[in-house]
Amino acid sequence: MVGDPTSFDMLGTPTCGKGEPNQGIRVGHASPACVFADVDVFGGEE
């Protein structure tokens, strides 16, 4: 299931974590909310 435009949001972090001193630039990606079922994460090993 994928959300509609009302669930669309920009998610990420306020800094890119590169450079010395740290660069203060917002990075992230925008996407709607999604629901997944039966997905193995990291290979699904127990």
N, CA, C and O atoms as a DFTB+ gen file, in Angstrom:
184 C
 N C O
     1  1       0.849      -1.179       0.000
     2  2       0.000       0.000       0.000
     3  2       0.891       1.238       0.000
     4  3       1.895       1.297       0.710
     5  1       0.519       2.194      -0.784
     6  2       1.237       3.467      -0.853
     7  2       0.252       4.568      -0.561
     8  3      -0.865       4.575      -1.079
     9  1       0.677       5.515       0.284
    10  2      -0.185       6.611       0.678
    11  2      -0.500       7.568      -0.459
    12  3       0.069       7.475      -1.546
    13  1      -1.396       8.470      -0.194
    14  2      -1.777       9.492      -1.161
    15  2      -0.998      10.788      -0.864
    16  3      -0.162      10.793       0.039
    17  1      -1.245      11.867      -1.588
    18  2      -0.493      13.115      -1.369
    19  2      -0.566      13.664       0.058
    20  3       0.314      14.428       0.457
    21  1      -1.591      13.296       0.838
    22  2      -1.674      13.808       2.214
    23  2      -0.663      13.144       3.138
    24  3      -0.384      13.671       4.214
    25  1      -0.101      11.987       2.741
    26  2       0.895      11.320       3.576
    27  2       2.327      11.586       3.099
    28  3       3.280      11.051       3.667
    29  1       2.477      12.403       2.067
    30  2       3.785      12.745       1.507
    31  2       4.551      13.610       2.497
    32  3       3.995      14.570       3.032
    33  1       5.842      13.282       2.756
    34  2       6.636      14.046       3.720
    35  2       8.112      13.988       3.336
    36  3       8.569      13.029       2.715
    37  1       8.854      15.041       3.719
    38  2      10.299      15.062       3.528
    39  2      10.950      14.573       4.813
    40  3      10.770      15.179       5.869
    41  1      11.705      13.483       4.733
    42  2      12.370      12.906       5.888
    43  2      13.877      12.878       5.643
    44  3      14.326      12.735       4.506
    45  1      14.643      13.015       6.706
    46  2      16.087      12.985       6.547
    47  2      16.777      13.458       7.801
    48  3      16.293      13.238       8.911
    49  1      17.921      14.116       7.622
    50  2      18.722      14.598       8.733
    51  2      19.125      16.051       8.462
    52  3      19.260      16.437       7.301
    53  1      19.319      16.858       9.500
    54  2      19.632      18.264       9.281
    55  2      21.063      18.529       8.807
    56  3      21.349      19.640       8.361
    57  1      21.970      17.555       8.885
    58  2      23.340      17.765       8.415
    59  2      23.788      16.591       7.562
    60  3      23.343      15.460       7.758
    61  1      24.673      16.871       6.614
    62  2      25.141      15.804       5.727
    63  2      26.253      14.977       6.362
    64  3      26.554      13.887       5.875
    65  1      26.873      15.469       7.441
    66  2      27.894      14.709       8.139
    67  2      29.248      14.682       7.447
    68  3      30.120      13.908       7.842
    69  1      29.448      15.515       6.414
    70  2      30.722      15.549       5.709
    71  2      31.474      16.816       6.073
    72  3      30.878      17.812       6.485
    73  1      32.765      16.769       5.921
    74  2      33.582      17.958       6.051
    75  2      34.073      18.213       7.459
    76  3      33.571      17.644       8.428
    77  1      35.065      19.082       7.549
    78  2      35.613      19.495       8.838
    79  2      35.877      20.987       8.752
    80  3      36.863      21.366       8.120
    81  1      35.073      21.861       9.337
    82  2      33.969      21.524      10.232
    83  2      32.759      20.967       9.470
    84  3      32.679      21.057       8.245
    85  1      31.838      20.400      10.222
    86  2      30.654      19.767       9.653
    87  2      29.867      20.742       8.797
    88  3      29.716      21.910       9.157
    89  1      29.368      20.269       7.667
    90  2      28.575      21.088       6.766
    91  2      27.108      21.028       7.186
    92  3      26.532      19.944       7.272
    93  1      26.512      22.169       7.443
    94  2      25.115      22.213       7.871
    95  2      24.156      22.321       6.711
    96  3      23.605      23.393       6.460
    97  1      23.944      21.227       5.996
    98  2      23.005      21.211       4.874
    99  2      22.043      20.043       5.073
   100  3      22.469      18.932       5.386
   101  1      20.766      20.288       4.895
   102  2      19.749      19.249       5.095
   103  2      19.791      18.245       3.946
   104  3      19.845      18.628       2.777
   105  1      19.767      16.966       4.287
   106  2      19.724      15.907       3.283
   107  2      18.558      14.975       3.595
   108  3      18.175      14.809       4.753
   109  1      18.010      14.382       2.573
   110  2      16.902      13.463       2.767
   111  2      16.213      13.170       1.451
   112  3      16.702      13.534       0.381
   113  1      15.098      12.523       1.541
   114  2      14.288      12.237       0.364
   115  2      12.824      12.319       0.753
   116  3      12.458      12.122       1.912
   117  1      12.009      12.608      -0.219
   118  2      10.576      12.728       0.026
   119  2       9.859      11.500      -0.524
   120  3      10.183      11.011      -1.606
   121  1       8.889      11.013       0.230
   122  2       8.112       9.871      -0.230
   123  2       6.813       9.808       0.558
   124  3       6.717      10.371       1.649
   125  1       5.810       9.125       0.008
   126  2       4.588       8.906       0.766
   127  2       4.795       7.749       1.747
   128  3       5.739       6.972       1.606
   129  1       3.930       7.642       2.715
   130  2       3.964       6.509       3.643
   131  2       3.665       5.224       2.865
   132  3       2.806       5.219       1.984
   133  1       4.369       4.140       3.187
   134  2       4.175       2.857       2.510
   135  2       4.050       1.739       3.542
   136  3       4.629       1.828       4.624
   137  1       3.309       0.704       3.219
   138  2       3.168      -0.467       4.080
   139  2       3.625      -1.680       3.280
   140  3       3.190      -1.892       2.148
   141  1       4.519      -2.483       3.890
   142  2       5.032      -3.676       3.240
   143  2       4.754      -4.887       4.130
   144  3       4.717      -4.764       5.355
   145  1       4.562      -6.036       3.527
   146  2       4.326      -7.269       4.280
   147  2       5.275      -8.343       3.767
   148  3       5.642      -8.348       2.593
   149  1       5.669      -9.255       4.654
   150  2       6.524     -10.382       4.299
   151  2       7.830      -9.954       3.639
   152  3       8.215     -10.491       2.601
   153  1       8.511      -8.977       4.252
   154  2       9.784      -8.482       3.746
   155  2      10.892      -8.922       4.697
   156  3      10.842      -8.627       5.891
   157  1      11.900      -9.634       4.165
   158  2      13.056     -10.023       4.951
   159  2      14.035      -8.860       4.995
   160  3      14.419      -8.321       3.957
   161  1      14.439      -8.475       6.207
   162  2      15.416      -7.408       6.378
   163  2      16.743      -8.032       6.730
   164  3      16.806      -8.885       7.615
   165  1      17.809      -7.628       6.058
   166  2      19.149      -8.174       6.260
   167  2      19.168      -9.684       6.038
   168  3      19.813     -10.409       6.795
   169  1      18.480     -10.158       5.026
   170  2      18.500     -11.569       4.674
   171  2      17.512     -12.438       5.430
   172  3      17.306     -13.586       5.036
   173  1      16.897     -11.953       6.484
   174  2      15.884     -12.695       7.209
   175  2      16.385     -13.855       8.034
   176  3      15.594     -14.701       8.450
   177  1      17.710     -13.918       8.288
   178  2      18.244     -15.017       9.089
   179  2      17.835     -14.881      10.538
   180  3      17.729     -13.772      11.060
   181  1      17.608     -16.000      11.182
   182  2      17.225     -15.981      12.605
   183  2      18.327     -16.503      13.464
   184  3      18.183     -16.561      14.685
